[in-house]
Amino acid sequence: MAQACTGTGLSQHCFSNAAGVQCNPCTASVCREVALAHQGIVLQPDFLVSDALASGQLVPLLPDFDGEEIGVYVVYPSRQHLSVKVRVLVDFLVAALAEVRWAGA
């Protein structure tokens, strides 16, 4: 039975189970599935689990605790000679993310 699985992304995260397994790769989707299977407690951004919270599949354990804030970044080589496609994408992302209503915000 998993005890904890924290974080997001494709990095290494540690958890232990009845067999003593520790530090296995754990992506956000795996953490979500661990929680949905009632096998552990996860700390995930609202946007990854908002549907499960709304349906009652998951419940917040520490509603007053705010986890680490994560940023959204667009990485490109240089602003100088920026292609129209990249500029349009950046403008779209800025506008789209500005309109998102994050749970708890």
C-alpha atoms as one frame of an Amber mdcrd trajectory, in Angstrom:
protein
   0.000   0.000   0.000   1.567   3.297  -1.092   1.993   5.854   1.654   2.875
   9.027  -0.221   3.505  10.216  -3.738   4.161  13.913  -4.187   4.950  16.272
  -7.014   4.257  16.608 -10.688   6.094  15.963 -13.885   8.396  13.229 -15.094
  10.867  13.306 -12.246  11.823  10.816  -9.555   9.590  10.780  -6.499   9.795
   8.529  -3.505   7.120   6.448  -1.883   7.016   3.225   0.028   4.651   0.294
   0.058   4.219  -2.912   2.018   7.179  -4.427   0.144   9.377  -1.475   1.113
   9.779  -0.184  -2.445  11.103   3.378  -2.441  12.011   6.095  -4.961  10.196
   4.770  -8.000   9.374   7.011 -10.967   6.057   8.673 -10.267   4.357  10.986
 -12.743   1.383  13.172 -11.958  -0.937  10.682 -13.655   0.473   7.801 -11.574
   0.043   9.821  -8.371  -3.566  10.558  -9.352  -4.243   6.883 -10.002  -2.668
   5.925  -6.652  -5.077   8.249  -4.882  -8.099   7.135  -6.933  -7.283   3.515
  -6.038  -7.302   4.497  -2.329  -3.644   3.531  -2.064  -2.147   6.761  -0.773
  -2.191  10.483  -0.210  -1.106  12.818  -3.000  -0.226  16.471  -3.289  -1.224
  17.586  -6.775  -2.185  20.870  -8.446  -5.929  21.526  -8.445  -6.178  21.396
 -12.219  -4.983  17.771 -12.232  -7.508  16.499  -9.700 -10.375  19.019  -9.833
 -12.709  16.580 -11.596 -12.057  13.864  -9.004 -12.558  16.391  -6.182 -15.813
  17.636  -7.725 -17.164  14.092  -8.149 -16.207  13.079  -4.603 -13.711  10.440
  -5.751 -11.043  12.389  -3.862 -11.387  14.586  -0.791  -9.053  17.352   0.337
  -7.222  16.429   3.534  -5.600  19.784   4.313  -7.776  22.408   2.574  -5.949
  25.332   4.201  -2.524  24.099   3.079  -1.239  25.656  -0.128   1.387  23.562
  -1.843   4.352  24.942  -3.685   3.357  27.317  -6.476   4.430  26.139  -9.910
   5.033  28.304 -12.941   4.246  27.907 -16.603   7.063  28.849 -18.940   7.525
  29.085 -22.689  11.122  28.528 -23.749  12.388  29.732 -27.104  15.841  30.680
 -28.412  15.575  34.469 -28.569  13.134  37.351 -28.818  15.221  38.698 -31.643
  13.835  37.448 -34.967  10.992  35.637 -33.219   8.882  33.780 -35.767   5.232
  34.710 -36.170   4.196  31.173 -35.211   6.027  31.357 -31.886   4.708  34.866
 -31.142   1.132  33.748 -31.870   1.573  30.706 -29.625   2.989  32.812 -26.770
   0.161  35.353 -27.096  -2.412  32.549 -27.154  -0.978  30.883 -24.030  -0.842
  34.169 -22.116  -4.490  34.913 -22.971  -5.725  31.354 -22.377  -3.990  30.925
 -19.030  -5.119  34.350 -17.835  -8.735  33.192 -18.241  -8.328  29.915 -16.332
 -10.149  29.895 -13.018  -8.006  27.666 -10.828  -9.792  25.933  -7.998  -9.226
  27.770  -4.748  -8.061  30.935  -6.507
